Amino acid sequence: MAKGLQGLLWTMLLLFCAIQELGAWAMHTAVEGRGLGQPGDPALLAGGRVKRGWVWNQFFVVEEYTGTEPLYVGKIHSDSDEGDGSIKYTISGEGAGTIFLIDEITGDIHATERLDREQKTFYTLRAQARDRQTDQLLEPESEFIIKVQDINDSEPRFLEGPYIGSVAELSPVGTSVMQVMASDADDPTYGSSARVVYSVLEGEQHFTVDSKTGVIRTAVADLDRETQDRYEVVIRATDMAGQLGGLSGSTTVTIVVTDVNDNPPRFPQKMYHFSIVETAPVGTAIGRVKAEDSDVGENTDMTYQVKDEEGVEMFKVTTDSNTQEAVIMVQKPLDYESKKVHTVVVEALNKFVDPRFVDLGTFRDQTIVRVSVLDVDEPPEFQPPSNPMEVQEDAHVGSVVGVVTALDPDTANHPVRYAIDRSTDAERIFDIDANTGAIVTGKVLDRETAGWHNITVLAMEADNHSQVSRASLRIRILDVNDNPPELATPYEAAVCEDAKPGQLIQTISVVDRDEPQSGHRFYFTLAPEANNHHFSLLDIKDNTAAVHTQRMGFNRQEQDVYLLPILVVDSGPPALSSTGTLTIRICGCDSDGAIQSCNSTAYVVSATLSPGALIALLVCILILVVLVLLILTLKRHHKSHLTSEDDEDMRDNVIKYNDEGGGEQDTEAYDMSALRSLYDFSEIKGGDGGGGPGEGGPSGNSASELHALPQWVQSPDLDFSMFRDYICRKVEQADEDLSVPPYDSFQTYAFEGSDSPVPSLSSINTWSSGSEQDFSYLGGWGPRFRQLAALYAGRRGEEDSEES
């Protein structure tokens, strides 16, 4: 049957198009735009009649055409066409040559493709009529439209799904829940293809839908969220106004039943018991109670309050916004000795009450809370002074600042002892009497160092020091005038050489570390030692003073800097003073008074130096000359004194460099002078027991042997214990230091090497005297040893002459 209806529909559409085509042939319509003749155009005929050009009606084409032949759309025709084929028709624009084709001779237009109105509703094209021989336009180009005719080929669709709505429980019948809308892509202006109606497929027991608007409404009045909190409703949309053969679509709508405050709060118990110690501070939570409510969301929000007068005074109730519990807290300090049990009536009520349901009953409930107070041993309680304590900063050590008092609140009333928390008074500036609580000064006070002191006083039971209470105490140090005033800064001023009398140079201000209650008052004057005739000081009476010039002009050549001592006195009591110095520099200025330079200019000494300065300069030069001469004399005397010991000095040098390990060019060997400096050879030479060189005694031989190097004979008078102790200490240090190798402080000189052609010069193993050795062979060792050979040869000659 559906196929028969579809065939009938196609037949009607084709008949409609044929009627349109016949109408196009039967009547001529003037074309809007450029196809219409203009005034003065040759097409205008006599009598005002316009010659017609293009002739056609609006074109239509049916969508979704499934035929095998091109679908005829219509014909374009010019009234100048005589049917002889001399006119060529062409089209251009949307779909020209692809979707739409035209017969050049007849002007017939056919559609060659299947069209969809839902994708494109019309096509705009332009028509031309040209002379086939000359290709000239016979008619102005004109625009026309081909409209796609709609058929019912699209079902309604719910484009905004999924749909979720809500409705309050206990809503009356007909309450609007939400609106659903289906969209049909067919042409709403043609037929009933886009006319949609709505209906409920599932859930009609509880909800209805308006067939035209799609508004969903409640069908019953007893929706209860506590019974069922959501419903699934299926809505169907049908086009063709719901007639037979219409297309349809459906969607599922989720409807959530929201809560209303239709259930009052209820306490699960009618009495609760809690206990708390009497020392619990104010604000301590005693316990929690909660009233149950079957509602959800803000309908379960509750507030709690204390109803009885006793409970209101001692306790308070707050609501925990997260758990909706009543938190019972201490509002005043508890005292076991005064009352051991407290009874509190707590009431719960909904915060948001719906007036529509007040007839269901009262939306509040009450319960009783009993609070037992537990006894504890409490620490002493302070009775602090209402005002801070005060003491003069010049108070003597041991002066009483004030007294603090603490009492034991227990019935036993134990005695109290006092102390100061030294973490708050580390410098022990104050002390306290342990029995009376009297606070005294422990050190000299200074308000300028610390004007306030915050200390913590401890009070404890005499027989139980674990029961301690603390009290913060503020002590103010009162000021006394013990600091003299001082100049605010090291003032420096500049004045021009051509300054006039009375010119302001500098304004002076002072600072004082004291803070008298009546305020500062300072007095200024020039110090007696100023002896000044160049400047004057004026006390302005506002704790400042002004310095002015007192003479006409200054001369930098005579004096370029003036030091002006200023005496400053405060108002006391007692009055204190200090002297500050104002440095005034004489400067060169231009004609406008601007300072150019304050440096002293160099002048010829003879023209500017005073006689006193010249004498001082000559004395300095004379002292320098005397010092130079004295130094030269001492050097010459020193050289003459050492002339007799030149050989010994040379031998000393030989000892310093007697290191065979590195050769004669090795100057980095161990320095023997470090050991030789520990004793004086001159004392050895002079300590021979009174024998002189001419006596020839053993002492004289020892002296000569000590001078005869490189030989060395141990003197019985030498004490090497200091060397031994020094070496032992070095060895112990090396043994104790485990982080470094045990470096020795000795070098071995006994082994010369197997290939050395030079005999040893060391005197360590040489026990013979100088007369038993011949050093003439040193001359053959090279030029570096010739001077050494000459020295030893000369020394031996002297020894031979002495022996003879």
Solvent accessible surface area in square Angstrom, and as a share of the most:
residue,aa,sasa,rsa
1,M,182,0.81
2,A,78,0.60
3,K,178,0.76
4,G,53,0.51
5,L,90,0.45
6,Q,107,0.47
7,G,37,0.36
8,L,101,0.50
9,L,79,0.39
10,W,46,0.16
11,T,83,0.48
12,M,114,0.51
13,L,9,0.04
14,L,87,0.43
15,L,109,0.54
16,F,92,0.39
17,C,29,0.17
18,A,50,0.38
19,I,102,0.52
20,Q,44,0.20
21,E,27,0.12
22,L,124,0.62
23,G,23,0.23
24,A,14,0.11
25,W,133,0.47
26,A,84,0.65
27,M,108,0.48
28,H,94,0.42
29,T,61,0.35
30,A,42,0.33
31,V,19,0.11
32,E,158,0.71
33,G,54,0.52
34,R,145,0.53
35,G,13,0.12
36,L,82,0.41
37,G,22,0.21
38,Q,107,0.47
39,P,123,0.77
40,G,76,0.73
41,D,54,0.28
42,P,130,0.82
43,A,26,0.20
44,L,60,0.30
45,L,63,0.31
46,A,105,0.81
47,G,89,0.85
48,G,64,0.62
49,R,154,0.56
50,V,58,0.34
51,K,101,0.43
52,R,116,0.42
53,G,11,0.11
54,W,1,0.00
55,V,6,0.03
56,W,29,0.10
57,N,63,0.32
58,Q,95,0.42
59,F,8,0.03
60,F,39,0.16
61,V,3,0.01
62,V,2,0.01
63,E,0,0.00
64,E,28,0.12
65,Y,53,0.20
66,T,96,0.56
67,G,38,0.36
68,T,137,0.79
69,E,123,0.55
70,P,71,0.44
71,L,18,0.09
72,Y,70,0.27
73,V,13,0.07
74,G,0,0.00
75,K,24,0.10
76,I,0,0.00
77,H,44,0.20
78,S,0,0.00
79,D,54,0.28
80,S,45,0.29
81,D,27,0.14
82,E,156,0.70
83,G,67,0.65
84,D,96,0.50
85,G,23,0.22
86,S,44,0.28
87,I,6,0.03
88,K,51,0.22
89,Y,0,0.00
90,T,40,0.23
91,I,25,0.13
92,S,43,0.28
93,G,34,0.32
94,E,75,0.34
95,G,19,0.18
96,A,26,0.20
97,G,53,0.51
98,T,89,0.52
99,I,29,0.14
100,F,0,0.00
101,L,89,0.44
102,I,33,0.17
103,D,62,0.32
104,E,77,0.35
105,I,99,0.50
106,T,57,0.33
107,G,0,0.00
108,D,31,0.16
109,I,0,0.00
110,H,60,0.27
111,A,4,0.03
112,T,55,0.32
113,E,94,0.42
114,R,153,0.56
115,L,9,0.04
116,D,40,0.21
117,R,21,0.08
118,E,53,0.24
119,Q,154,0.69
120,K,76,0.32
121,T,56,0.32
122,F,101,0.42
123,Y,18,0.07
124,T,32,0.18
125,L,0,0.00
126,R,85,0.31
127,A,0,0.00
128,Q,36,0.16
129,A,0,0.00
130,R,59,0.21
131,D,34,0.18
132,R,87,0.32
133,Q,158,0.70
134,T,84,0.49
135,D,76,0.39
136,Q,120,0.53
137,L,87,0.43
138,L,76,0.38
139,E,19,0.08
140,P,60,0.37
141,E,33,0.15
142,S,3,0.02
143,E,105,0.47
144,F,10,0.04
145,I,71,0.36
146,I,0,0.00
147,K,78,0.33
148,V,2,0.01
149,Q,19,0.09
150,D,2,0.01
151,I,27,0.14
152,N,40,0.21
153,D,53,0.28
154,S,20,0.13
155,E,60,0.27
156,P,1,0.01
157,R,148,0.54
158,F,30,0.13
159,L,127,0.63
160,E,128,0.58
161,G,36,0.34
162,P,119,0.75
163,Y,13,0.05
164,I,121,0.62
165,G,9,0.08
166,S,59,0.38
167,V,9,0.05
168,A,33,0.25
169,E,1,0.00
170,L,63,0.31
171,S,7,0.04
172,P,87,0.55
173,V,95,0.55
174,G,32,0.31
175,T,41,0.24
176,S,62,0.40
177,V,19,0.11
178,M,41,0.18
179,Q,88,0.39
180,V,0,0.00
181,M,117,0.52
182,A,15,0.12
183,S,53,0.34
184,D,21,0.11
185,A,55,0.43
186,D,2,0.01
187,D,16,0.08
188,P,100,0.63
189,T,118,0.69
190,Y,86,0.33
191,G,58,0.55
192,S,26,0.17
193,S,9,0.06
194,A,20,0.16
195,R,142,0.52
196,V,29,0.17
197,V,44,0.25
198,Y,17,0.07
199,S,42,0.27
200,V,30,0.18
201,L,75,0.37
202,E,104,0.46
203,G,19,0.19
204,E,91,0.41
205,Q,120,0.53
206,H,61,0.27
207,F,1,0.00
208,T,66,0.38
209,V,24,0.14
210,D,59,0.30
211,S,53,0.34
212,K,165,0.70
213,T,65,0.38
214,G,0,0.00
215,V,23,0.13
216,I,0,0.00
217,R,97,0.35
218,T,2,0.01
219,A,30,0.23
220,V,40,0.23
221,A,53,0.41
222,D,106,0.55
223,L,3,0.02
224,D,47,0.24
225,R,38,0.14
226,E,71,0.32
227,T,112,0.65
228,Q,81,0.36
229,D,73,0.38
230,R,121,0.44
231,Y,25,0.10
232,E,94,0.42
233,V,0,0.00
234,V,25,0.14
235,I,0,0.00
236,R,96,0.35
237,A,0,0.00
238,T,24,0.14
239,D,0,0.00
240,M,49,0.22
241,A,28,0.21
242,G,42,0.40
243,Q,110,0.49
244,L,163,0.81
245,G,59,0.56
246,G,21,0.21
247,L,64,0.32
248,S,53,0.34
249,G,18,0.17
250,S,67,0.43
251,T,21,0.12
252,T,67,0.39
253,V,0,0.00
254,T,20,0.11
255,I,0,0.00
256,V,41,0.24
257,V,2,0.01
258,T,53,0.31
259,D,23,0.12
260,V,12,0.07
261,N,4,0.02
262,D,22,0.11
263,N,37,0.19
264,P,36,0.23
265,P,0,0.00
266,R,113,0.41
267,F,11,0.05
268,P,87,0.55
269,Q,93,0.41
270,K,128,0.54
271,M,79,0.35
272,Y,30,0.12
273,H,127,0.57
274,F,47,0.19
275,S,65,0.42
276,I,18,0.09
277,V,56,0.32
278,E,4,0.02
279,T,61,0.36
280,A,10,0.07
281,P,96,0.61
282,V,87,0.50
283,G,37,0.36
284,T,44,0.25
285,A,60,0.46
286,I,20,0.10
287,G,13,0.12
288,R,117,0.43
289,V,4,0.03
290,K,74,0.31
291,A,0,0.00
292,E,94,0.42
293,D,25,0.13
294,S,71,0.46
295,D,5,0.03
296,V,72,0.41
297,G,55,0.53
298,E,106,0.48
299,N,19,0.10
300,T,27,0.16
301,D,33,0.17
302,M,3,0.01
303,T,50,0.29
304,Y,14,0.05
305,Q,72,0.32
306,V,22,0.13
307,K,94,0.40
308,D,36,0.19
309,E,156,0.70
310,E,62,0.28
311,G,0,0.00
312,V,75,0.43
313,E,95,0.42
314,M,29,0.13
315,F,2,0.01
316,K,84,0.36
317,V,22,0.13
318,T,55,0.32
319,T,48,0.28
320,D,32,0.17
321,S,90,0.58
322,N,138,0.71
323,T,59,0.34
324,Q,26,0.12
325,E,41,0.18
326,A,0,0.00
327,V,14,0.08
328,I,0,0.00
329,M,32,0.14
330,V,0,0.00
331,Q,70,0.31
332,K,92,0.39
333,P,99,0.62
334,L,8,0.04
335,D,59,0.30
336,Y,60,0.23
337,E,65,0.29
338,S,90,0.58
339,K,85,0.36
340,K,105,0.45
341,V,59,0.34
342,H,9,0.04
343,T,46,0.27
344,V,0,0.00
345,V,34,0.20
346,V,0,0.00
347,E,5,0.02
348,A,0,0.00
349,L,37,0.18
350,N,4,0.02
351,K,106,0.45
352,F,92,0.38
353,V,73,0.42
354,D,27,0.14
355,P,106,0.66
356,R,139,0.51
357,F,19,0.08
358,V,86,0.50
359,D,121,0.63
360,L,104,0.52
361,G,36,0.35
362,T,97,0.57
363,F,15,0.06
364,R,111,0.40
365,D,20,0.10
366,Q,78,0.35
367,T,3,0.02
368,I,62,0.32
369,V,0,0.00
370,R,89,0.33
371,V,0,0.00
372,S,42,0.27
373,V,6,0.03
374,L,84,0.42
375,D,76,0.39
376,V,45,0.26
377,D,64,0.33
378,E,21,0.09
379,P,41,0.26
380,P,1,0.01
381,E,98,0.44
382,F,34,0.14
383,Q,104,0.46
384,P,87,0.55
385,P,54,0.34
386,S,112,0.72
387,N,111,0.57
388,P,61,0.38
389,M,17,0.07
390,E,88,0.39
391,V,13,0.08
392,Q,81,0.36
393,E,4,0.02
394,D,90,0.47
395,A,21,0.16
396,H,152,0.68
397,V,87,0.50
398,G,42,0.41
399,S,34,0.22
400,V,97,0.56
401,V,17,0.10
402,G,15,0.14
403,V,83,0.48
404,V,8,0.04
405,T,56,0.33
406,A,3,0.02
407,L,94,0.47
408,D,9,0.05
409,P,46,0.29
410,D,18,0.10
411,T,118,0.69
412,A,65,0.50
413,N,100,0.51
414,H,52,0.23
415,P,75,0.47
416,V,17,0.10
417,R,85,0.31
418,Y,19,0.07
419,A,33,0.26
420,I,12,0.06
421,D,29,0.15
422,R,66,0.24
423,S,94,0.61
424,T,56,0.33
425,D,8,0.04
426,A,86,0.67
427,E,114,0.51
428,R,134,0.49
429,I,25,0.13
430,F,1,0.00
431,D,54,0.28
432,I,27,0.14
433,D,62,0.32
434,A,49,0.38
435,N,97,0.50
436,T,83,0.48
437,G,0,0.00
438,A,18,0.14
439,I,0,0.00
440,V,36,0.21
441,T,2,0.01
442,G,22,0.21
443,K,100,0.42
444,V,120,0.69
445,L,10,0.05
446,D,58,0.30
447,R,34,0.12
448,E,32,0.15
449,T,108,0.63
450,A,34,0.26
451,G,23,0.22
452,W,109,0.38
453,H,26,0.12
454,N,97,0.50
455,I,4,0.02
456,T,20,0.12
457,V,1,0.00
458,L,26,0.13
459,A,0,0.00
460,M,24,0.11
461,E,1,0.01
462,A,31,0.24
463,D,102,0.53
464,N,49,0.25
465,H,111,0.50
466,S,89,0.57
467,Q,41,0.18
468,V,52,0.30
469,S,21,0.14
470,R,153,0.56
471,A,20,0.15
472,S,96,0.62
473,L,11,0.06
474,R,122,0.45
475,I,0,0.00
476,R,100,0.36
477,I,4,0.02
478,L,34,0.17
479,D,36,0.19
480,V,36,0.21
481,N,24,0.12
482,D,69,0.36
483,N,24,0.12
484,P,53,0.33
485,P,0,0.00
486,E,99,0.44
487,L,26,0.13
488,A,41,0.31
489,T,73,0.43
490,P,127,0.80
491,Y,27,0.10
492,E,109,0.49
493,A,10,0.08
494,A,42,0.33
495,V,3,0.02
496,C,14,0.08
497,E,51,0.23
498,D,97,0.50
499,A,3,0.03
500,K,131,0.56
501,P,70,0.44
502,G,50,0.48
503,Q,79,0.35
504,L,100,0.50
505,I,24,0.12
506,Q,45,0.20
507,T,61,0.35
508,I,0,0.00
509,S,39,0.25
510,V,17,0.10
511,V,80,0.46
512,D,22,0.12
513,R,144,0.53
514,D,2,0.01
515,E,112,0.50
516,P,46,0.29
517,Q,175,0.78
518,S,114,0.73
519,G,35,0.33
520,H,66,0.30
521,R,64,0.23
522,F,7,0.03
523,Y,101,0.38
524,F,16,0.07
525,T,64,0.37
526,L,47,0.23
527,A,4,0.03
528,P,122,0.77
529,E,118,0.53
530,A,21,0.16
531,N,126,0.65
532,N,31,0.16
533,H,137,0.61
534,H,51,0.23
535,F,2,0.01
536,S,40,0.25
537,L,34,0.17
538,L,105,0.52
539,D,26,0.14
540,I,77,0.39
541,K,138,0.58
542,D,90,0.47
543,N,43,0.22
544,T,29,0.17
545,A,0,0.00
546,A,6,0.05
547,V,0,0.00
548,H,39,0.17
549,T,3,0.02
550,Q,100,0.45
551,R,78,0.28
552,M,132,0.59
553,G,14,0.14
554,F,14,0.06
555,N,57,0.29
556,R,46,0.17
557,Q,107,0.48
558,E,141,0.63
559,Q,79,0.35
560,D,40,0.21
561,V,44,0.26
562,Y,21,0.08
563,L,119,0.59
564,L,4,0.02
565,P,19,0.12
566,I,0,0.00
567,L,43,0.22
568,V,1,0.00
569,V,40,0.23
570,D,7,0.04
571,S,55,0.36
572,G,12,0.12
573,P,122,0.77
574,P,91,0.57
575,A,65,0.51
576,L,46,0.23
577,S,54,0.35
578,S,30,0.19
579,T,72,0.42
580,G,14,0.14
581,T,64,0.37
582,L,0,0.00
583,T,23,0.13
584,I,0,0.00
585,R,94,0.34
586,I,0,0.00
587,C,0,0.00
588,G,11,0.11
589,C,32,0.19
590,D,53,0.28
591,S,117,0.75
592,D,132,0.68
593,G,44,0.42
594,A,51,0.40
595,I,85,0.43
596,Q,117,0.52
597,S,48,0.31
598,C,43,0.26
599,N,116,0.60
600,S,71,0.46
601,T,75,0.43
602,A,102,0.79
603,Y,92,0.35
604,V,102,0.59
605,V,78,0.45
606,S,96,0.62
607,A,83,0.64
608,T,67,0.39
609,L,63,0.31
610,S,62,0.40
611,P,103,0.65
612,G,48,0.46
613,A,42,0.32
614,L,70,0.35
615,I,109,0.55
616,A,55,0.43
617,L,87,0.43
618,L,118,0.59
619,V,74,0.42
620,C,72,0.43
621,I,86,0.44
622,L,115,0.57
623,I,94,0.48
624,L,110,0.55
625,V,73,0.42
626,V,80,0.46
627,L,87,0.43
628,V,85,0.49
629,L,105,0.52
630,L,93,0.46
631,I,92,0.47
632,L,98,0.49
633,T,84,0.49
634,L,106,0.53
635,K,121,0.51
636,R,187,0.68
637,H,124,0.55
638,H,102,0.46
639,K,143,0.61
640,S,73,0.47
641,H,115,0.52
642,L,54,0.27
643,T,86,0.50
644,S,99,0.64
645,E,54,0.24
646,D,71,0.37
647,D,39,0.20
648,E,35,0.16
649,D,59,0.31
650,M,65,0.29
651,R,15,0.05
652,D,34,0.18
653,N,64,0.33
654,V,34,0.19
655,I,37,0.19
656,K,70,0.30
657,Y,126,0.48
658,N,45,0.23
659,D,17,0.09
660,E,59,0.26
661,G,76,0.73
662,G,43,0.41
663,G,34,0.33
664,E,113,0.51
665,Q,129,0.57
666,D,41,0.21
667,T,92,0.53
668,E,153,0.68
669,A,25,0.19
670,Y,71,0.27
671,D,73,0.38
672,M,60,0.27
673,S,30,0.19
674,A,57,0.44
675,L,47,0.24
676,R,45,0.16
677,S,87,0.56
678,L,82,0.41
679,Y,59,0.22
680,D,69,0.36
681,F,45,0.19
682,S,59,0.38
683,E,123,0.55
684,I,34,0.17
685,K,48,0.20
686,G,63,0.60
687,G,49,0.47
688,D,30,0.15
689,G,80,0.77
690,G,70,0.67
691,G,15,0.15
692,G,24,0.23
693,P,139,0.88
694,G,81,0.78
695,E,120,0.54
696,G,54,0.52
697,G,25,0.24
698,P,112,0.71
699,S,35,0.22
700,G,17,0.16
701,N,80,0.41
702,S,41,0.26
703,A,20,0.15
704,S,57,0.37
705,E,44,0.20
706,L,15,0.08
707,H,37,0.17
708,A,7,0.06
709,L,24,0.12
710,P,16,0.10
711,Q,8,0.04
712,W,80,0.28
713,V,46,0.26
714,Q,98,0.43
715,S,10,0.07
716,P,126,0.79
717,D,119,0.62
718,L,35,0.17
719,D,98,0.51
720,F,59,0.25
721,S,38,0.24
722,M,92,0.41
723,F,24,0.10
724,R,140,0.51
725,D,73,0.38
726,Y,82,0.31
727,I,48,0.25
728,C,66,0.40
729,R,130,0.48
730,K,78,0.33
731,V,78,0.45
732,E,102,0.46
733,Q,107,0.48
734,A,26,0.20
735,D,91,0.47
736,E,136,0.61
737,D,62,0.32
738,L,166,0.82
739,S,98,0.64
740,V,69,0.40
741,P,75,0.47
742,P,98,0.62
743,Y,160,0.61
744,D,122,0.63
745,S,46,0.29
746,F,117,0.49
747,Q,85,0.38
748,T,119,0.69
749,Y,43,0.16
750,A,76,0.59
751,F,161,0.67
752,E,60,0.27
753,G,33,0.32
754,S,105,0.68
755,D,134,0.70
756,S,54,0.35
757,P,125,0.78
758,V,60,0.34
759,P,72,0.45
760,S,49,0.32
761,L,32,0.16
762,S,21,0.13
763,S,18,0.11
764,I,108,0.55
765,N,108,0.56
766,T,34,0.19
767,W,176,0.62
768,S,32,0.21
769,S,39,0.25
770,G,11,0.11
771,S,49,0.32
772,E,123,0.55
773,Q,41,0.18
774,D,88,0.45
775,F,22,0.09
776,S,82,0.53
777,Y,94,0.36
778,L,0,0.00
779,G,31,0.30
780,G,72,0.69
781,W,61,0.21
782,G,21,0.20
783,P,102,0.64
784,R,147,0.54
785,F,41,0.17
786,R,149,0.54
787,Q,118,0.52
788,L,25,0.12
789,A,13,0.10
790,A,67,0.52
791,L,54,0.27
792,Y,13,0.05
793,A,63,0.49
794,G,40,0.38
795,R,49,0.18
796,R,81,0.29
797,G,40,0.39
798,E,81,0.36
799,E,31,0.14
800,D,70,0.36
801,S,74,0.48
802,E,137,0.61
803,E,130,0.58
804,S,125,0.81
